[in-house]
Each structure stands twice: as C-alpha cells, then as structure tokens.
Amino acid sequence: MSSELANKLVIVTGGGAGIGRGIAECCHDAGARVVVGTLEDNARFADRKAIDSRQLNVGNAEAIGPWLDDVIRDHGPIDGLVNNAGVTITDPFLSMSLEGLETLWRVNQRSVFLMSQAVARSMVQGGHPGSIVNIASNHAGASTAGYEMYAGTKGAIVAMTRSMSWSLGQHGIRVNSLSPGLTRTEAIANGPASNPETEAMFRSWHASNRYNTVQEVGNCAVFLLSDAASALTGSDMLVDQGMSAQLCAQL
C-alpha cells in the first residue's frame, strides 16, 4: 500500500462499479479512508474494510445533504471528493427525448454542482482545505454523432471546474477535472470487447494500441487528490491513450 492519501477521507460517487470502483480501490490502496456512494450492491467492498459503501442516488437533489451529514458524522472532515457518478445515453440527434436530456443533466451535471457545493461548504465551515476531482470525458473535446447531450454535460463539467477553482481557491480547495477515454470496465470487457474484432478496433483507436484500465484512471485521480498535485487547480487531465490526439488530427 502506498501513502499518497494516508489517513485522508475521500468520497467517490458512482463508486460501485466501473471507473468509480477503480478510483475507490486506488484511493484505498493509497492509504485513504474511502466512502463510496453507489446505486449498486453495497456489499461489493466487503473485502476492503477501509471502504464504506453507502446507497446514494446523486440524481436526487434532496438526498445529497443528509447523506453527506451522515458521512461527516461517522468519519469526520472530508479531504477529497471524486464526482464520478454519471450515465451515458446516446440516441440519434433527431430522436433524443426530453426525458433522456433531463436524466443526463440531472445525473451528469447537476449532481457535480450539488455534491461539490455541499462538500466545499463543509470544508470552508470547518476550515479544512481539500481537493475535488470531477470526472468528465474525452467527449468534452472530441465527440461524435449521437453523443450531443452526453458530450454537452461532460463539457459543462470541464467548464464548471475552471470556475469552481477560482470560487474555492481562496479557501484552499483545489478543483480539477479528469477526462477518461474508452476504459476497460466490466461492461466493456463483457460486452463489446468480448468480440475479438471489436476489441481490435478499440485498440486501433489509441496511440498505445490499448485502452485504459480502471486502475490507470484511478491512479490519475489519486494524483489529483494528493499533495503531489498541489500546483494544479482549474485543470483538465485528459486520460485517453492518445485517442483524442488522433481524432483532432483528422479534423
């Protein structure tokens, strides 16, 4: 176990599976006390005693405050927040529904604002500086048809991060975004990537001829949360194995 986040309390939303689980486990391995907010089975972290998994629907604005109050009561001041919870809805532009748009906004964008606001308030009131990492996507900078609203919410996260860094910098709170590209989550590995031809296509999109593991994304989140990133605030870290570089070169 490393010690970049030794004894720090870190919250990871959407941490029950995929990238969020990778981030939670990497924070745990870096010495943090981790609280995960998840819609998934809370028993999934039974093998990691330092990870406290609690039910949370970040799309429910009224649930966020009481949930955080319980976390602070049980664990003390928060040192870091990773806003990872999100959904992906892709539909043809001409048929995207209002319901889909509102779900993307509520879960992907509004929850980042509300969670960050509530955590930052607790940090400021307690005189306890910290770090916030907002998980965006490489779609914020290079996207494709059918991802209009998803890309819009992720672009909004990057823009919000820049403003938040100035709003909270005077209180010793750093705010950065992390934009992963295609990542080998359980859903990808057991879904499209289980087809060898699709897997080869996925690899071909990346300069390294491979795409992210959840641990690689998690390691980047640990860095941004840690004191090693003390000079970084208002920044976006693009983590996509060169995928966006190729897309931009083709424009």
Salt bridges, closest charged atoms under 4 A:
GLU25 OE2 - ARG21 NE 3.10
GLU25 OE2 - ARG48 NE 3.78
ASP29 OD1 - HIS28 ND1 3.08
ASP29 OD1 - ARG48 NH1 2.94
ASP52 OD2 - ARG54 NE 2.73
ASP52 OD2 - HIS75 NE2 2.86
ASP70 OD1 - ARG73 NH1 2.93
ASP74 OD2 - ARG54 NH2 2.64
ASP74 OD1 - ARG73 NE 2.96
ASP79 OD1 - HIS128 NE2 2.64
GLU186 OE2 - ARG44 NH2 3.48
GLU199 OE1 - ARG184 NH1 3.12
GLU199 OE2 - ARG203 NE 3.01
GLU216 OE2 - ARG210 NH2 2.77
